[in-house]
Amino acid sequence: MADTTTSGTTAHTERPGGDLGRRLVQRRRELGLTRADTADRAGMSCSYLRYLEESSAAIPGRSALLRLAAALETGVTSLTGGETEAPPGREQAARHAGLVALSDAECRRRLGTHGVGRLAVTTADGPTVLPVNYTVVDGTIAFRTAPGTAPAEALGRRIAFEVDHIDEAMSRGWSVLVRGRARQAQEPATIRRLTERAYSAPWAGGRRELWVCVDADEITGREIRQIPAGLDDDPAGQA
């Protein structure tokens, strides 16, 4: 069967069959590469790459893994899941890197690409930061939780919400910070629309039927990128 994974088309044939396959597909999508692009970069056939992505029994040799890692601008350890439990940011900083502010439009675009963010809220136990599955619907950040949980304590309060991305292989990354007030979605039509357009179900499982919406009044973002020496707009900043 011919490979149909081309830019501008729905990759309906992509069915990652194992941990390696999921990591391969995720990484090339992060880079905006089709299966054909990746196979060409790695010097292998599309059919073999498809096998690696879709078969849970695939065990490629080290040579193939090295070529794929180079093609996907990452490392073999990352592709095989060896760093799953390790925190990001352990690589050395890139040369001539600096922090650059993101525009409001770019911040909103990147917010819309994520499915997991961090909610910062003051609870009875003090300041707390919690990861939550979220979606952006009609420009509003929304996530599901359950009454009585720590995320539910955000209701009626001014909170902070953050999303980020770390590219370990290239020592690059970005973050977007939102400040605003959290409220409960109560209208049946609103709840139905949020449920239908949810990016994903809560990973923690259970009955999480309380929708929390964040009305943003401030959005800022920064990115670590390669810039000419001497032009860092925030030399003392930290990622």
Buried (B, 14 or more C-beta within 10 A) or exposed (E): EEBBBEEEEEBEBBEBBBEBBEBBBEBBEBBEBBBBBBBBBBEBEBEBBBBBBBBEEBEBEEEBBBBBBBBBBBBEBBBBEEBEEEEEEEEEEBEEBBBBEBEEEBBBBBBBEBEBBBBBBEBEEEEBEBEBBBBBBEEBBBBBBBEEBBBBBBBEEEBBBBBBBBBBBBBBBBBBBBBBBBBBBEEEEBBEBBBEEBBEEBEEEEEBEBBBBBEBEEBEBBBBBEBEEEEBEEEEEEB
